[in-house]
């Protein structure tokens, strides 16, 4: 047990350092009777006060570069302005205050074991205060085409258009509304109008091809005219119509820790800390990231020693192309980047997308290992059981596993494309893999038990198309194709590739979200002899559905709780749940083709403003992914769904129907694509738990700090109160 030196301070008896609260007349008599702040040898604590007294619900940030990688810890003040930053590594720290209604206080030097009272700086104007607002408050100022204007380009409705400027388009890659996007930078050039500037902006850099493709879905000229008007109004001084609230209740108990990893030229898609089925796997161990198309170097973080390293992801075939979904080395760059010029900063063959721990502490990754043309065993004429039923010609990404004990990779060729992955809770430790897009029309799996025993990648894998039981006899039969009408004597194949993926722990069914409009979730029952017995069910998100209490659209990533309830974020600005147990009608037969269970859906509007010209339910929030804390690795309870707040620098946890916002105030620009939980010590209370995520937006240079800023790993913890050590 460590020996600690305990320090405490009353509110009116001690002043420390520059910019410290200076005299008793800054504090009321009520505050002078409050409990003292106490710290031990590895804490920093004190009181934050402004001109009118203590500042509640503001952040105190401690940051250092003394450790092997840049490190920061952030806490929130209580109702009396008190704070404690616990368990700081020995180092010299810059400490400052950030909060809504404030501007940043000057940074004060300090070390652990000190009492440090800080002076909050009231914002001199509404404009100065708004510089610290999350992106959503600025993005909600964008004018949206009226419903009467549709159809508009490829968008059939206002909702369809909105999905394209949110998580089915732009915000799947980066925030909109942050400083980098709401202002036209001088580095972009000189233009006659902001419309010209926007036309040039979307041609910039290695992602220009993708930006243009997304714009084509929302009618480019109309969309860019609206974005130009938005930036013009902001440049003229227009401010958001609403203000973000300060943290309240449990939000003030949050402790946030950040570590730099990777490089300024890399972006992260995801991280992994533990096994989803058993969050005590890899306790206190290394974290691994997935850099997708940006680099083949996987970032690794040691959160105990505060050290960031990298490992190279190999490919099997050296002719593997250096390009994937986002433009990399060999694809078109339409115009120079205002940050990197014509330099091609993204270079990746492997395109590592998503990592997952297994029960042995190995890290499984969806990764490209060869060119897309499939080997013969995948194709027509093969005797592979899956190929006989559904032969596959191409696969864009495959599979790999890294063993931290041996420090070696094993690459696995798959006939099906891979994107996200999840382990089933079965005797075979079956690894199920989504394909990433609706057009694939299939799902694949790897029997890791067989693979570990034999090393046979062909024998270990399988895949299946999605077949609906539209003849209602409870088994898989001959089927009609997706472009053919339902035949009540046959089954029907649908094209509905999974994006997010989850396993129902109760019945072993595999669920996935479908990226389309209005979108859907799909359930796959593998049966006792997949692929021959696999049957699917599809449930569309209720849109223009009078039987639904609330309508929505545009699902992205999803997860499932221990009760089998599916949770999915929607581009309409909702967190949605789908509970199959609530379905009233038949789940198979000729009418069970997607619209047959609106009663299974419940939609919860995300916090934050809606677009000013949109009247429907929801918010301007564009959440990318949902993860369910099945094992209470955070501290808000079991089965709590967490959604990424991609426009609010946050994770959003839904507790008893209400959102708890876990916001990262610094650096602004937190854009997560996933998260997971880990229990490092079940006997250590809140200190032994945590939820992990990463700064995962593709535009790393949009993070506060600009060019040169590195991606970050984030650990969220929640303590009993804001002063717990």
Secondary structure, 3 states (H helix, E strand, C coil): CCCCCCEEECCCCCCCCCCCCCCHHHCCHHHHCCCCEEECCCCEEEEEEECCEECCCCEEEEEECCCCCCEEEEEECCCCCEEEECCCCCCEEEEEEECCCEECCCCEEEECCEECCEECEECCCHHHHHCCCCHHHHHCCCCCCCHHHCCECCECCHHHHHHHCCCCCHHHCCCCCCHHHHCCCHHHCCCCCHHHHHHHHCCECCCHHHHHHHHHCCCHHHHHHHHHHHHHHHHCCCCCCCCCCCCCHHHHHEEEEEEECCCCCCCCCEEECCECCECCCCCCCCEEEECECCCCEEEEEECCCCEEEEEECCCCCCCCCCCCCCCCCCCCCCECECCCECCCCCCCCCCECCEEECCCCCEEEEECCCCCECCHHHCCCCCCHHHHHCCCCECCCEEEEEECCCCEEEEECCCCCCCCEEECCCCCCEEEECCCCHHHCEEEEEEHHHHHHHCCHHHHEEEEEEEECCCCCCCCCCEECCCCCCCCCCEEEECCCCCCEEECCCCCCEEEEECCCCCEEEEEECCCCCCCCCEEEEEECCCCCCCCCCCCCCEEEEEECCCCCEEEEECCCEEEEECHHHCCCCCCCCCCCCCCCHHHEEEEECCCCCCCCCCCCCCCCCCCCEEEECCCCCCCCCCEEEEEECCCCEEEEEECCEEEEEECCCCCCCCCCCEEEEECCCCCHHHHEEEEEECCCCCHHHCCCCCCCCCEEEEEEECCCCCCC
